[in-house]
Amino acid sequence: MAFSTDDIGRPGDQPQAPDGSDLSGPGSPKGKARRLLGSPPVVTAVLLLLVAGIAVLAWQASSWKQKVAVSRVVVSGANLLSRQQIERELAPFAGRKLAEVREEEVQRLLASEPWIGDAKVGRELNGIIRVTITERKPVAMTQFQGRPMIVDTEGMLLPDNGISARFHRLPQVYGIEGAVPARAGAWRMSRGDERMLDSMIAAFAQTDYAALLLREIHFSPDNQSWFLVSGSPIRFIIGNDGNFKEKLKKFEIFWQKVIAKKGLDCYESVDLRFRERVFAREPEPAGPTPPVPVPAPVPTAPPPTQPLPR
């Protein structure tokens, strides 16, 4: 059977009735429906129905939420702290109306734990309060007022409570002064000490192996701060300001080319504060051993004489 190209409709051709009339024209049923649905009153009515439906659903959800009670509290983000202990502290919220629980109230209850830096509270429709905590991050140890404390990334001195045992090695920091009480047994470092320690720790973190050797940091006034590394008594003077990263780069070069060859105790101190130069001070030679004084002999009294027998 042969087809003529005139028998195949072209794209864009309008459908036609057997009598040749246009089925989508203004007078056709489709045209009337399009005009009716596109009229402003119909569009407005549809939008009003949608808004009303959403409002009813929101009201029903809110009404249902007002009646939901807290079934349990779930804590996440606890690694250094005990999740079970925190959940026990928040257990009094169970049974209360879910809508009545406020985030500030939960945060106030957790304020007694200094290791919690932040807490976000979420309420779920199944009656669960989900508390996501952010713990503080230790960077060093210190002795403050005769007690071992942990220093975090924000310059807080926190009670150890056995947390330092979970870390392989935290450097000791000495000479922290001017800390003020914060909350729950924690202290906050002075702004100057915090900035200096933060800069030093950041510089050590960017080194190849200096951070692995670091053992102690000693704060000292007059730009005399210094540090010690494992296995060596040499004081490496790094100062209180300046480019710590550049100073530690000089330390690594000096360690490889000099100290590794001469010995871990070949110098008393190494000054890294000067540009393009390192000043090393050798230990003072020990003087001659002073003679030990010999005590003079103590004279003894002669024995008493006895009379001769007659």
Number of C-alpha atoms within 10 A of each C-alpha: 2 4 7 6 8 7 7 8 10 9 6 6 7 12 13 12 9 7 6 8 12 14 15 16 14 13 10 12 12 13 13 14 12 12 12 13 12 11 11 11 10 12 13 11 11 13 11 12 12 12 12 12 12 12 12 12 12 12 12 12 12 13 11 11 17 13 13 19 20 24 17 17 21 18 19 14 14 15 10 15 14 10 16 12 11 19 16 10 14 19 15 12 19 16 13 15 16 23 16 11 17 12 14 12 11 18 17 10 12 19 15 12 14 19 23 19 14 13 20 13 19 13 17 12 14 13 21 18 23 16 22 16 21 16 18 18 16 20 20 22 23 23 15 17 7 7 10 16 22 26 29 20 15 16 21 25 29 24 20 16 10 8 12 18 10 8 9 6 14 18 21 20 20 17 15 18 12 13 18 13 13 14 13 13 12 19 21 19 21 15 11 12 18 20 15 18 22 16 18 19 18 14 19 19 14 13 15 11 12 18 17 14 14 17 19 20 26 18 22 15 9 8 14 16 20 21 21 20 19 12 10 16 15 23 21 24 23 26 24 23 14 13 15 21 18 15 23 24 18 17 20 16 11 16 16 10 10 13 18 11 10 11 11 16 14 18 19 15 19 19 19 24 24 11 10 9 11 15 12 17 14 13 12 8 6 6 6 6 6 6 6 6 6 6 6 6 6 6 6 6 6 6 6 6 6 6 6 5 4 3
